[in-house]
């Protein structure tokens, strides 16, 4: 999806027609996120989930053979929480009863950074190189 597509999908025609690029950027930016390269470890897991649930998750990571290569990453604070594989694995722990959905969501949220749009990007999306309005 291009930024123009995103603008037209999220903004009302009146907002787009106003040509208030700052307001359009703020509206499009709300809730916009991108995967991060943040790495987490034992401490972050305990901080986010609390001692009881965090310890239970770490016990699973430390004892379940499928997580044998995850264990050193977590111990070293090098588990990339924004990775699609890590995100899917955390969500897969919910039906297994290891985590509740809000806990999985809290861990997964660490894997995303805000991805705001600037007024300059909005301007570039809505006005072509010749200065013509293409915003609809």
C-alpha positions in Angstrom: 0.0 0.0 0.0 1.4 3.4 -1.0 1.2 6.4 1.3 -1.4 7.9 -1.0 -3.5 4.7 -0.6 -3.1 4.9 3.2 -4.1 8.6 3.3 -7.2 8.0 1.2 -8.2 4.9 3.2 -7.8 6.6 6.6 -8.7 10.3 6.0 -12.0 11.8 5.1 -12.3 13.5 1.7 -12.8 16.8 3.6 -9.6 16.4 5.5 -7.7 15.6 2.4 -9.3 18.6 0.6 -8.3 20.9 3.4 -4.6 20.4 2.4 -3.7 20.6 6.0 -0.7 18.4 5.7 0.2 18.5 9.4 -3.3 17.3 10.3 -3.3 14.6 7.7 0.1 13.4 8.9 -1.1 13.3 12.5 -4.3 11.4 11.5 -2.4 8.8 9.3 0.3 8.4 12.0 -2.1 7.4 14.8 -1.5 3.8 15.5 1.0 3.3 12.7 3.8 1.0 13.6 6.7 -1.0 12.2 8.6 -4.0 13.4 11.6 -3.1 15.6 14.9 -4.7 16.0 14.6 -4.5 19.8 16.2 -7.4 21.6 14.9 -8.7 24.9 16.0 -11.1 27.6 15.1 -12.5 31.0 14.8 -9.1 32.7 12.5 -7.7 30.1 10.3 -10.8 30.2 10.1 -10.6 33.9 9.4 -6.8 33.9 6.6 -7.1 31.3 4.9 -10.3 32.6 5.6 -10.1 36.3 7.5 -12.5 38.4 5.0 -15.4 38.4 4.1 -15.5 34.7 7.6 -14.4 33.6 9.2 -17.2 35.6 6.7 -19.7 34.1 7.5 -18.6 30.6 11.2 -18.8 31.2 10.7 -22.3 32.7 9.1 -23.3 29.4 11.9 -21.8 27.4 14.5 -23.5 29.6 12.9 -26.9 29.6 11.0 -27.5 26.4 13.4 -29.0 23.8 11.9 -27.0 20.9 13.2 -23.8 22.6 16.8 -25.1 23.1 18.2 -22.5 20.7 15.9 -19.7 22.1 17.3 -20.2 25.6 20.7 -18.7 25.0 19.2 -15.8 23.1 17.0 -15.0 26.0 19.8 -15.4 28.5 22.0 -13.1 26.5 19.2 -10.5 26.0 19.4 -11.1 22.2 15.9 -12.3 21.3 14.6 -10.1 18.5 11.0 -9.6 19.7 9.9 -7.9 16.4 10.7 -11.0 14.4 7.7 -12.5 12.7 8.8 -15.9 14.0 9.1 -14.7 17.6 5.7 -12.9 17.3 4.0 -16.0 16.1 5.6 -18.2 18.7 4.5 -15.9 21.5 1.0 -15.9 20.2 1.1 -19.8 19.9 1.7 -19.9 23.6 -1.8 -18.6 24.4 -3.8 -21.7 23.3 -1.2 -23.8 25.2 -2.1 -21.9 28.4 1.4 -20.6 28.9 0.3 -17.0 28.4 -3.0 -15.2 28.5 -3.8 -13.1 25.4 -3.1 -9.8 27.2 0.3 -11.1 28.3 1.2 -12.3 24.8 0.1 -8.9 23.4 2.2 -7.1 25.9 5.3 -9.0 24.9 4.5 -8.7 21.2 4.0 -4.9 21.6 7.7 -4.6 22.5 8.4 -5.7 18.9 7.0 -2.6 17.3 8.1 1.0 17.1 5.9 4.0 16.1 6.1 4.8 12.4 4.8 8.3 12.1 4.3 10.1 8.8 5.6 13.6 8.3 3.8 16.5 6.7 6.6 16.5 4.0 5.8 12.9 3.2 2.1 13.7 3.0 2.8 16.7 0.7 5.0 14.4 -1.5 2.2 11.8 -1.7 -0.5 14.4 -2.5 1.3 16.7 -4.9 3.3 15.4 -7.9 6.7 16.6 -9.0 5.0 19.2 -11.3 3.1 20.8 -8.3 -0.2 19.3 -9.4 -2.7 18.1 -6.8 -3.2 14.4 -7.0 -4.9 13.9 -3.7 -8.3 13.1 -5.2 
